[in-house]
């Protein structure tokens, strides 16, 4: 490359131990700190978002199929056939019934989930069963209890004799004076306990689907839980069979939470971008001071025939060099801090959390975007600092 090229001249202007060079190094340090802070904070936010997403992937299945009108719907033979045709898809129909779970001393409002007994073992909630089948002969109306439900109902151990009662309003509520006859009342026996997430465990019990539907007098279902299926393929298949069925992901089921997280992410990014901009303001002063201090060299370049805009371009490249250097140092520092937190957990969360250390997740695409933003800010500030830079041969005479 030509030694007189603005790219190389910009780098040569940064050499030396003058005041402008000291200010330039301070500006580069500011850019580095701002870049590192942006990468660390964004990685921490990514880690928290991934942790929440992973948590809700346990709460919700990969895909939930519901009716667009809400409420229960009939599982038609066409829908069942379409789901069975996809050999990669594991699906379980469920019915949900709000009920009051009670013993002589305790009461709790729960969600009774009815799913086919033979498919219990396939449901991810049941991966964490803490009690085995108590007997080769199942107890009548056996149920699986969420851990939180068991605690609130005072279960210490499962013996099969802890008979509990489910109670919910019947269809003829209020039609007569006998209030007790207006409620559905059924006895259940807690046989198993599962632990998934407080959002499930605190209010969920599972019954056989056929048992629950016989109690509710309704063969319809509230949803279909599906796993390992391709979302786009499943949506297309169901659209052809029944356009009123909706396929939802965990993000769709928790849309409000993820909207809030997305908004917080945008606000966090905006604040960090402003911090990087403030950290880069020193670059403007450093470039102006460098141009003033190098007046003699500018005059020599002009006397040698270099156009004015090329001289300004050389000092613009000086600003780019500082911005890029500071950004690279900050990128290395921030990436190292993120890697250290991920490997060694330097920032612990203490007891009572699902993870022992604050979660972080480094994103290459995001870090490249941060580097590009830093260089862009440096380019704009350098242009503002050099756009009115003018050189005359007077500087050469003064230097002599």
N, C-alpha and C positions, 0 to 999 in steps of 0.2 A: 504494500500500500504506500502511496505517495506520502513522505514525511510531512508535507504541507497540507495534507488532507485535514479538514476540520475535526474529524473523529480523533485523529492522533494528536493534533494540536490541543484539543480540549483536555486530553489526558496529561499532556506535558505541562499545561498551565497549573496543574494541581501539585506539582513537585516543588519542594523547597520548604523552608521553615519561616516563612513570612507570616505576618498577622492574618492575611487573607487565607493562607493555608490552614492556620490553626482554627479559624472560624469555619472553614470548610469541613475540617475533621469533626468539629462539634456538630455541624449540621448533619453529617453522615451518621454520627452516633444517635442523634435525635430520630432520624429516619429508621435506623436499626431498631431502636427501642419501640417505636410505634408499630413497625412491622411485626416484631416478635409478639407484642401484646395482642395484635389483631389475630395472629395465627393461634396463640394459646387460648384466647377467649372463645374464638369460633370453634376450636377443637373441643373445648369443654362443653360448649352448647351442643355440638354434634353428639358427644358422648351421652349427654343427658337425654337428648331426643331419641337416640338409639336404644337407651335403657328403657325408656317409657314405651317405645314401640315394641320392644321384645317382651315387655311385661304384658302388654295388651294382646300380643299374639298368643299368649297363654290363656287369657281371658276369653278371647273370641277365636272361633275357627278361622282358617284361611279365607273362607268365603261363607257368607250367610245368605240364604235365599229366603226372601219374604215376599208377601203380596203387597203391591203398590197401595192398596186401599187400607192396609194395616189390619191387624187382627188375624183371626184364623182363616184358613183356606183349605180346600180339599186337595189332597195329594192324588192327582189323577193317574190313570194307568199310563197315559202318554208321557207324563213327566217322569214317572218311575222308569219307564223303558228308556227314555233319553239319558237319564243318569246312569242306569246300568250299562248302557252302550259304551260309556267312557270307562274303560277298564282301569285307567289311572286315577279315577275319582273315588274317594271314600266318602260316603254320605250317610247321614243319620237324621231321620225326621224327628222332630221334637214337638211336644205340646207343653204349654206353660200355664200354670194355674196359681194365682195368688191364694194363700191359705194362712190360717192361724194354726201354728203348731203349739200344742200345750200339753202340760202334765199337771198333776194336782197342785204344783207349786210354781210353775213357770209358764210363760207364754211368749211367743215370738212370731212375728209376721215373716213368712218365707215365700220363696218362689219354688213351687213344686215342678220339677222338670221331668216329663215323661218321655223316655226313649226306650226302644226295644231292648229287653233284658239281654238278649244274645249279642248286642252290639256295645254293651257297656265297656268291655275291655278294649274296644277300638277307639273310644273317645279319649282325647288327650287329658281331660280332667282326671281320668281314672289311672293315669300313669303313676300317680303318687298315692295309691291306696295304702293306708297304714294298717289295715286290718284284713286278714284273710277271711275266706268264708268260714263261718263258725261251725257249720255242720254240713255233712253230705246232703242232708235234707234241708233245703232252704226254709227259713221261717216264713209264715204267711205275711204277705204285703211287705217284704223286705225292702229297705231303703238304704241309699248311700247318703251320708250327711257331710256337708261341708264342715271343715274343722271349726270355723267360727260358730256355726250353728250348734255343734256339739258342746263347745265351751259354754255358750250362753244358756244351753239347756241343762247344764250340770252333768254331762256324761263324763265319767271317770274311766270306765272300761266298758267294753261291749260284751254282753253275756247273752243277748238274744231275748232277754226278759224285760228290757226297757220299753214297754209298750207306751206309745204316745198317740195322741189324737190330732187329726187334721180336721179343720173346720172352715167352711166357707159358705157364702150365701147360695141357696138353691134357686131354681127358676121360679118357684112359687112364693118367693119372699114377700111377706105382707099381705098374702091372700087370705089369711085366717088368723084366729086368735092364738093358736098354738105356735109360739115363736120358735121353739126348738125343732119343730117339724119342718121349718122353712130353711134349715141349714143342712148341708151335707156334712156328715160326721163319719170319719173312717179311722180305724186303728192301723198303725204302722209299727214295724220293728226295725230300728237302726242296726244294720248289719255291717256297714263299712263306713269309713271316714276318709275323705280325700282332701288334699291341701293343694290349692292352685294359686289363688290370689285373694286378698281380703274382699275385693269387689264381688267375687263369686262365693268364697267360703262363708261370709258372714250371713248369707240369707238364702242359700241354695240347698235343696235336697233332691235326690234323683229317685224316681220310681219307674217301674216297668210301664211302658207306654200303653199296653193293653189294659193294665189295671187302672191307670189314671183315666183313660178315655171311658172306661165303664163307669167310673165314679162321676165324671163330668157329664156323661150322656152325650158326648160330642166326639165323633171320630176324626174331626178335622185337626190340622196341625197349625202351629204358630210360625214355624220356621224349619229350614233344612240346613244342618251344619255340614259343610263339605271341606275336604282337604285334598291336597296333591293334585288338584285340577288346574288347568290353565284358565285363568279368569276370562280372557277374551273368547276362547273356544266355548266355555260353559255359557257365557252370556249369549253368544250367537245361537247355540243349541236351544237354550230355553226361550229365546226370542221367537224362534220358529214354532215352538210347541205352545207356549203361553206367554204372550207379550206383557201380561200384567205382573209377571214375576220379576223381582229385582234381585240382582246379585251384588252384595256389599262386602267390602274388605274391612279389616279391623279399623282402618283409618276412617271409613265411612261410618262405622258404628260409633266411633268416638270423634265425630266430625268437629264438635265444639272445642274439645280439648286440643286437637291438632290445628285448628284455626288459630287458637290462642298462641300455641307454640310457634306457628309460622309467623304471626304478627310480632311476637317477641323476637324471633330471629331476624326479621327485617329491621326492627328498631335497634337491636344490638349491632347489626351490621352498619346501620347508619351512624350510630354513635362512635363505633370504632373507626369508621371512615373519617369522621370529623376529627378524631384524635390523631389519626395519621396525617391529616391535612395540617393540623396545628404543629405537629412534630416536624413537618416538612417546611414550615414557614422560614426556618433558619436558613434553608437553602436559597431563598430569595435574597436575603441579606448577604450571604456568602458569595453569591454570584455577582451581585452589584459591587461588593468590595473587591472581588477578584478583578473585575473589569477596570475599576479605578486604579488599582495597584499596578496592573499590567499595561498602563497607558503607553509606556515607552515601547514595549513589545508590539502593541497594536500599531503604533506609528511605523515601526520598522516593516511590519507586514504590509501596511498600506504603501510604503515607499517602494517595496519590492513588487508592487502591482497587484496585490490581492484585493479583490473587490470588498466594499464595505459590508455587504450582506454575508460574505464568506467569513470575515472577521467576527461578525456577530454570531454566525453559526458555530464558530470554534468555541466561543464562550458558552453558547447554548449546550454544546456537547459536554462542556465541563460540568454543567449542572446535571446532565443525564448521567455522567460518570459517577457523580456523588450520590445521586438517587439510587442508581443501580447497585453501587457498592454497599450503601447503607441497607438497601433492601435485601441483598444477598446475606449480609451478616445477620440481619434480623431474621431472615428465613431460616438460617442454620440454627440460630439461638432458639427461636420459637419451636422449631421441629425437634430439637434436642430436648427441650423441656417437656414437650408432649410425649416423646418417646420414653423419657425417664419416668413420667407419671404413669404411663401405661405399664411399664415394666416393673417399677419399684413402689408405686403408690405413695409418692412423697406427701401427698395431701390426703390424709385419712378422713373418713366420715364418722368413725366411732362405732359404737354398738347400736343395734336396732335398725340397721339399714340393710337393704338387699345386697349391697356391695360394700366392701370394706374401704375402698378408696374412691375418690371422685372420678367418675368415668370420663374418658377422653377418647376422641376418635379423629385421627388425622386424615384429611381429605386432600389428595393430590390436586384434584381439579380446583378446589377452593383455594389452596395455597398458591397455585399458578395465577388465579384471579387476583389474589392479594398482591402478588409481585407485579402483575400488570398494572394494577391500580396505583401502586407506589411509584412506578416508573412514569405513568401518565401524569400524576400530580407533579412529579419532578420536572417533566417536560413542560407543563403549563407554567409553573413558577419560573423556570429558567427562561422561557420565552418572554414572560412579563418583565423579567429583570434585564434582558438584553435587547428588547425591541427598540429602545430609544438610544442604544449605545452608538455613539459617533466618534470617529477617529480622524484626527487631522495631523499633518506633518509638524504642527507646533509641538506635539508631544515628543517628536524625534529631536527637534532643536533643543527642547528643554532638557532632554535626557543627556544630550552631549555636553 
